[in-house]
Amino acid sequence: MSPMRRLENIVLTVLTLMAALVWIFPLYWGFLTSIRSEENAAGSVSILPDEFQLKAYLDAIFNTKLMLWYVNSIGTATIVTVLVILISMLCAYALSQIRFPGRRLLYGLVLGSFMVPGQTLVVTQFILMKDLNLINTWAGIILPQLIAPIVIIVYKQFFDGVPKEMREAVVLDGGGEYTILFKVFLPLNWGITTAMSIVTFIGVWNAFFWPFLVVTSEDMMTVPVGITQVNDAFGIHYARLMAVAMLAAMPVILAYVIFQRRVTDAIMISSGVKG
Amino acid sequence: MAMIENRRKKSLIALTMVTPFVVTFSVFFLYPMLDMIRISFTDAPLVGAGHWVGFDNYLKLFGDRLFTLSLKNNAYFVALTVIPTTVIALLIALAINRLSGFRQTFVMSLFFMPYVLPVSVVTELWAWMLDLQFGVLQPVIALFTGKPVAVFKNPYWVMPMVAVVTIWWTNGFNVLLFIAGLRNIPSELYEAASLDGATTWQKFSRVTWPLLWPVTALVLTLQLILQLKIFDQIYLLSGGGPFNSSYVLLLKVYREAFQSNNGGYASAVATVLFLLIVVISVLQFQLLRIRRAS
C-alpha cells in the first residue's frame, strides 16, 4: 500500500470513529447528567464527567413509581415473548410440514397482515378491550401484541430448510408431529429462537402507543409510558429525569450489548436481507 | 381407507397447532380491522353504539382543515426523513464496512444503540439537550440564529427537529440492512475492478451502487411506511403544536377518538391512513416480486 493510501485509510478510520462518538453523544450526555447533582446538572456544560454520584438514581428508584413500572414491563414483555414464540412456532411448523386444508389461505393471511399497519387499528382494539373489561390490565397490554406475522414467516423459512430425513427418523420411531417439532425442529433452530426472543422482548419493552392507550392508571403503566409521567409530576429535575431515562433504557441496552450478534442477525433475517 | 384416516388425523393435529394464532389473529386483528371500517360509517362515540351515516364522515374529511393539514404534515415529515436517513445510513454503512474486527463491531454498536431505546427515552434525551435554558445544543443553535430557540415550540423548527430525533433513533436499523447488503456483494467483483484499474468512485458507482439497489429500495419503502405512521415522537415532543404545525394523521385519530369522543370520525381518518399504507405496501410487494422474477 502506498503511503498516500495508508494515510487516507487512517484519516477515514479516525473520522468514522469520531462520527460514531458524536452519534452516541445524546446517550452519553444523558448518562453524564444522571450522575451529577441537581444543582450542577442544570448549569454544567462540561462534556467530561466532573462528579459521580448516584443520588439521582436513588431518587428515581425511591421517589417515583419506576419499580412498579419495571414489574409491569418485565411481566408483560416476558409473557408476550414466550407466547409469541410458542404461537408462531406452532403455526409455522404446521404451515411448513403438514398438508392440511386451508394452509395456503392461512399463509396468505399471515403475509397479508404483514402489510397492515397495526397502529391504525387502535381505536377499535381499544373499544374491544373496553368491552372485554381489560383496560388497565396486563391482559389488555399483552393480547394485541401477540400477533407477530414476521416471527411466523421467519420460523417457516427455517423449518422449510430442515432435511426431510430428520423427521422421517422420528416418524419411524412412532413419534407424532409434536414430538418432531420439540425433539427435532426446535433443537435444530435454537439460534433463531433465541434471536427472535431477544428482539421480540426488546420490541415489547419499547412498545409505546398501545400501552399508552390501554393503560390510564399510573400503577399499571409500563416503563416507557410511566417515565413520561415523571416529567409532569416533578417538573425540572434534570438529573433525576435522566436517571429515570437511563434506568428505563438499561434492560434493552444490556440485552443488546450481551446478545449483539443475535440481535443484528434477527433483524437482518426478518427483513429478508440475510437468509 | 387408512390413508384417508391418516390425512384426517394430520389435519386435526395441524388444526391444534394453528388455532392459537388463528384465534388471537381473528379476535385482536381481523375483527378490529373490520370493525374500524364499519364504525367509520357511523356517528358512534368511542364507547357505545352509533347511527349509520353513510359516507358522511368521509365527506366531512374534505372540509376538515386539520385533516388536510395533517395529511400535508405527514408528507412533509416523509420528505424530511426518508431520503435523508437512507443517504446517512448508506454513508455510515460504507464507513463501517471499511473497518474490520473489534473496531467494526464497536463502531457498529455505537451507531446501532439508539435503535434499541424506548421512544420516550429518546425524546427525553433530546428534549433535555435542546432545553431552551440549559440545553447543551443551544449554543450550537445560537451559532446559526444568534439566540437560543425553543425548537419544539417553534412552527418552523418543530418538524425538522422531530425528523432529526427520528433519524437518530431509527437510523441504526437502516445501517444494518445496508451492511448486510454490502456483505452480499462478492469480493471478486472488487478484485476484478481493481485489476482493471478502477478508482474508488468507479468501484462504488459501477459495482456497489447497482448491486446494493435492492436493499436501498427496501430501506426506502420500509422507511416510507414507517414514517407515515409517525405518532410517538410528535406526541411526546410537541403534542402536534405549535399552532398545529406538527399535527399528523395518527395524532388526529388519537385526538378524535380519545379526547373528542368521536369513534366514528376517528375510524374514518384511521381507515384513510390504513388504505394509504396498504396501497404502498402492496405496490412495494409487487415491485419486489417483479425484481425477483426478472
Interface residues (C-beta under 8 A of the other chain):
Chain A: N9 L12 T13 L15 T16 L17 A19 A20 L21 W23 I24 P26 L27 W29 G30 T33 A42 G43 V45 I47 L86 I87 S88 L90 C91 Y93 A94 L95 I98 R99 F100 P101 R103 L106 L109 S113 M115 V116 P117 G118 Q119 T120 L121 V122 V123 T124 Q125 F126 I127 L128 K130 L143 P144 L146 I147 I152 G176 E177 Y178 I202 W205 N206 F208 F209 L213 V223 P224 V225 I227 T228 N231 Y238 L241 M242 A245 A248 A249 V252 I253 A255 Y256 V257 Q260 V263 T264 I267 M268 S271 G272 V273 K274
Chain B: K10 S11 I13 A14 L15 M17 V18 P20 F21 V22 T24 F25 V27 F28 F29 Y31 P32 M33 D35 M36 I39 L46 V47 I92 A95 I96 R98 L99 R103 T105 F106 V107 M108 S109 L110 F111 F112 M113 P114 V116 L117 P118 V119 S120 V121 E124 L125 W126 W128 M129 D131 Q133 F134 V136 P139 W168 F173 L176 L177 A180 G181 N184 V215 L218 L222 I225 L228 K229 F231 D232 L236 L250 V253 Y254 A257 F258 G263 A266 S267 A270 T271 L273 F274 I277 V278 S281 V282 F285
